[in-house]
Amino acid sequence: MEFSHESVLLKETIDGLNIKPDGIYVDGTLGGGGHSFAICERLAQQEGSIICIDRDASALSAAGKRLSGFGEMVKVVRSNYADLESVLKELRIDKVDGIVLDLGVSSYQLDTADRGFSYREDGPLDMRMDNRQVLTAKAIVNTYGEMDLTRIIRDYGEEKFAKQISRKICEQREIRSIATTFELVEIIKSAMPMKVLRGVGHPAKKTFQAIRIECNQELEALKNSLNVMIEVLNPKGRLCVITFHSLEDRIVKNAFRINENPCTCPRDFPVCVCGKKSKGRIITRKPIVPSDGEIERNRRAKSAKLRIFERA
């Protein structure tokens, strides 16, 4: 299958970056290359440049071809955006003028059954964004203890039937190993009341999200990256982050708030004595969300939120 992914909030993100033609930019989640392509169109040849990062070999291959017309202004790197500091050091770059993160799973990953991301396609329980890593969704489902499974499904999926689902998983794997996405879907369904199964939305959506987050350590990567990304921005440089669920959005919102106002002094202190200085300002007091038209064109855009921070 061709690697495809319609970039969500594309215009809003590119406008939010406030791109300088001779600037250095980072796309930390290259995916199908939509954001990178739009950034390249605004950069001056021989002056501007972009570093494109992704863990997924398929994304790098497809997007690399898509961006090949921009020549040497594009540097493609197989890595995790959480390792941005190391990537920049390797490239001998100290500061950049903008960074974009699109934290959504690509359409290619969801629609390719062999990747194991989708509860609508039958395939092996994989869910790895980087196929070099050892941990898979199958290993999580078949080896994690019941309490750990409950915690993951409850905390990462915000699933109120987490306890029942994890118990059913543990019961089933005693009979035989759980190997495919559809096997897991049926187990999830068997743990839920009939009225929930008849309701809106797929019953396996939250559990699949939770296992994917655990498999790829997505929240840890985000938590550990935002401060570093703000630190490597040039003055007036911007960080644009697109999230797709409340767990991610909360992390981004809090990180931006703390970097804007890191002061830890009690509110009744007349002057700051902690010495912590603001790193910049939040551009988006409320997150930017897709228009009705974009949601109509691309249903996967529905839950997207864009937040933007500008370095002082």
C-alpha positions in Angstrom: 0.0 0.0 0.0 1.2 3.5 -0.8 2.1 5.5 2.3 -0.6 8.2 2.6 -1.7 10.5 5.3 -3.8 13.6 5.0 -2.1 16.2 7.2 -4.5 17.6 9.8 -4.7 21.3 10.4 -2.1 21.8 7.7 -2.7 25.5 6.9 -3.1 26.4 10.5 0.2 24.6 11.5 2.2 26.2 8.6 0.8 29.6 9.4 1.5 29.0 13.1 5.2 28.3 12.4 5.6 31.8 11.0 8.3 30.4 8.6 11.4 32.4 7.7 12.7 31.6 4.2 16.2 31.1 5.5 15.2 29.3 8.7 16.0 25.8 9.9 12.9 23.7 10.7 12.2 20.2 12.2 9.3 17.9 11.3 9.5 15.5 14.2 6.8 13.2 12.9 7.4 13.0 9.1 4.6 10.6 8.3 3.4 11.1 4.8 5.5 14.3 4.5 2.5 16.7 4.2 3.8 19.3 6.8 7.4 19.0 5.5 6.3 19.5 1.9 4.4 22.7 2.9 7.3 24.0 4.9 9.7 23.4 2.0 7.5 25.4 -0.3 8.0 28.4 1.9 11.8 28.0 2.3 14.3 29.7 0.0 16.5 27.3 -2.1 20.2 27.4 -0.9 19.1 29.2 2.3 16.4 27.3 4.3 16.5 23.7 5.5 14.3 21.1 7.2 15.2 18.0 9.3 12.6 15.3 8.8 12.4 12.7 11.5 10.4 9.5 11.8 10.7 6.0 13.4 8.8 4.3 10.6 10.9 3.1 7.7 7.9 3.1 5.3 7.3 6.7 6.1 10.9 7.7 5.5 11.0 5.9 2.2 7.8 7.3 0.8 8.2 10.9 2.2 11.8 10.9 1.1 10.7 10.4 -2.5 7.9 13.0 -2.2 10.4 15.6 -0.9 13.3 14.7 -3.3 12.5 17.6 -5.5 13.6 20.0 -2.8 17.2 18.7 -3.0 19.7 19.3 -0.2 17.4 21.5 1.9 15.8 18.3 3.2 17.6 16.0 5.7 15.8 12.7 6.4 16.6 11.0 9.7 15.3 7.7 11.1 14.9 8.4 14.7 12.5 9.2 17.5 11.6 12.9 17.9 12.4 12.3 21.6 16.1 12.1 20.5 16.0 15.4 18.8 18.9 16.8 20.8 21.1 13.9 19.6 20.0 14.3 16.0 20.8 18.0 16.0 24.2 17.4 17.6 25.0 14.8 14.9 24.1 17.4 12.3 26.1 20.1 14.1 23.0 22.3 14.5 22.6 24.3 17.7 19.3 26.0 17.3 16.3 25.8 15.0 13.5 28.2 14.0 10.5 25.9 14.3 9.4 22.4 15.1 6.2 20.6 14.3 4.8 17.4 15.9 1.8 15.7 14.4 1.1 13.0 17.0 -1.6 11.2 15.0 -1.2 7.6 13.7 -0.9 7.8 9.9 -3.7 6.5 7.6 -1.1 4.1 6.2 -0.4 2.6 9.6 -4.1 2.3 10.4 -5.1 0.9 7.0 -2.3 -1.6 6.6 -3.5 -4.8 8.3 0.0 -6.2 8.8 0.9 -3.3 11.1 -1.7 -4.3 13.6 -2.8 -0.8 14.6 -6.4 -1.1 13.5 -9.4 -2.8 15.2 -11.2 -2.7 11.9 -8.6 -4.8 10.0 -7.5 -8.3 10.9 -3.7 -8.7 11.3 -0.9 -9.6 13.7 -0.9 -7.8 17.0 2.1 -5.6 16.3 1.5 -1.8 16.7 5.2 -0.9 16.5 6.0 2.4 14.9 9.6 1.3 14.7 9.9 -2.4 13.6 13.4 -2.5 15.1 12.1 -2.4 18.6 11.5 -5.7 20.5 8.2 -4.9 22.4 5.0 -5.6 20.4 1.3 -5.4 21.2 1.3 -9.2 21.2 3.9 -9.3 24.0 2.0 -6.7 26.0 -1.3 -8.6 25.7 0.2 -12.0 26.4 2.8 -11.3 29.1 1.8 -8.2 31.2 0.1 -9.0 34.5 -3.6 -8.3 35.0 -3.0 -5.3 37.2 -0.6 -3.7 34.7 -3.1 -4.4 31.8 -5.9 -2.8 33.8 -3.7 0.3 34.6 -2.7 0.7 30.9 -6.2 0.3 29.5 -7.7 2.6 32.2 -5.0 5.3 32.1 -4.0 5.4 28.5 -7.4 4.4 27.0 -9.7 6.1 29.6 -11.7 2.9 29.3 -14.2 2.4 32.2 -14.3 -1.4 31.6 -10.6 -1.8 31.9 -10.7 -4.2 34.7 -13.2 -6.5 33.0 -11.2 -6.4 29.7 -7.9 -7.2 31.3 -9.5 -10.1 33.2 -10.9 -11.5 30.0 -7.5 -11.1 28.3 -5.8 -13.1 31.0 -8.5 -15.8 31.0 -8.2 -16.2 27.2 -4.4 -16.3 27.0 -4.5 -19.2 29.5 -6.3 -21.2 26.8 -4.1 -20.0 23.9 -1.9 -17.1 23.0 -3.7 -14.0 21.6 -2.1 -13.4 18.2 -4.4 -11.2 16.0 -6.2 -7.9 16.2 -9.6 -9.6 15.6 -9.0 -12.1 18.4 -8.4 -9.2 20.7 -11.4 -7.3 19.5 -13.6 -10.3 20.3 -12.2 -10.6 23.8 -12.8 -6.9 24.4 -16.4 -7.2 23.2 -17.0 -10.2 25.4 -16.1 -8.1 28.5 -18.6 -5.4 27.8 -22.3 -5.1 28.5 -24.6 -5.5 25.5 -25.9 -1.9 25.8 -22.4 -0.6 25.3 -21.8 -2.8 22.3 -25.0 -1.3 20.8 -23.8 2.3 21.5 -21.9 4.8 19.4 -18.2 4.1 18.5 -16.2 0.9 18.2 -15.9 -1.0 21.6 -12.2 -1.8 21.0 -11.1 1.8 20.2 -9.9 2.8 23.6 -8.2 -0.4 24.4 -6.3 -0.4 21.1 -5.2 3.2 21.8 -4.0 2.2 25.2 -1.9 -0.7 24.0 -0.5 1.3 21.1 0.6 4.1 23.5 2.3 1.5 25.8 3.9 -0.3 23.0 5.5 2.9 21.6 6.0 4.7 24.9 4.2 7.7 23.3 3.4 9.7 26.4 6.9 9.3 27.9 8.4 10.5 24.6 6.2 13.6 24.6 6.8 14.4 28.3 10.5 14.1 27.9 10.7 16.2 24.7 8.8 19.4 25.0 11.2 21.3 27.3 14.1 20.3 25.1 12.3 21.4 22.0 11.6 24.8 23.5 15.2 25.1 24.6 16.6 24.5 21.1 14.4 27.2 19.5 15.9 30.4 18.3 14.2 33.6 19.6 10.8 33.9 18.0 11.0 30.3 17.0 7.8 28.3 17.3 6.8 24.8 18.4 3.5 23.5 16.9 2.0 20.3 18.4 -1.1 18.5 17.1 -2.6 16.1 19.5 -5.4 13.6 19.1 -6.6 12.7 22.6 -6.8 14.4 26.0 -3.8 12.6 27.5 -1.5 14.2 24.9 -3.2 17.5 24.9 -2.9 17.8 28.7 0.8 17.1 28.6 1.3 19.8 25.9 -0.9 22.3 27.6 0.9 21.9 31.0 4.4 22.0 29.4 3.6 25.2 27.6 2.1 26.8 30.7 5.1 26.0 32.8 7.6 27.3 30.2 5.6 30.5 29.9 5.4 31.0 33.7 7.9 28.8 35.5 7.8 30.9 38.7 7.3 28.7 41.8 6.9 31.6 44.3 3.7 31.8 46.4 1.1 34.0 44.8 1.1 36.4 47.7 4.9 37.2 47.2 5.2 40.8 46.0 8.3 39.9 43.8 9.7 36.7 42.3 12.6 35.3 44.4 12.8 31.8 42.7 14.7 33.3 39.8 13.0 31.1 37.2 12.5 33.0 33.9 9.9 32.6 31.2 11.1 30.7 28.1 8.5 32.4 25.9 4.7 32.8 25.3 1.8 30.6 24.4 0.3 31.7 21.1 -2.8 29.6 21.3 -4.7 30.4 24.6 -7.3 27.9 23.3 -6.3 25.1 21.0 -7.0 25.4 17.3 -9.4 22.7 16.1 -10.4 21.6 12.6 -13.2 23.3 10.7 -16.4 21.4 10.0 -15.3 21.2 6.3 -12.0 19.5 7.2 -13.7 17.0 9.5 -16.2 16.3 6.7 -13.2 15.6 4.3 -11.2 13.7 6.9 -13.1 12.0 9.8 -9.8 11.3 11.5 -9.3 15.1 12.0 -12.2 15.3 14.4 -10.3 15.0 17.7 -7.2 17.1 16.6 -6.0 20.1 18.6 -3.2 22.4 17.7 -1.2 24.3 20.3 1.6 26.7 19.6 4.5 28.1 21.7 6.9 30.9 20.8 10.4 31.2 22.2 11.3 34.4 23.9 
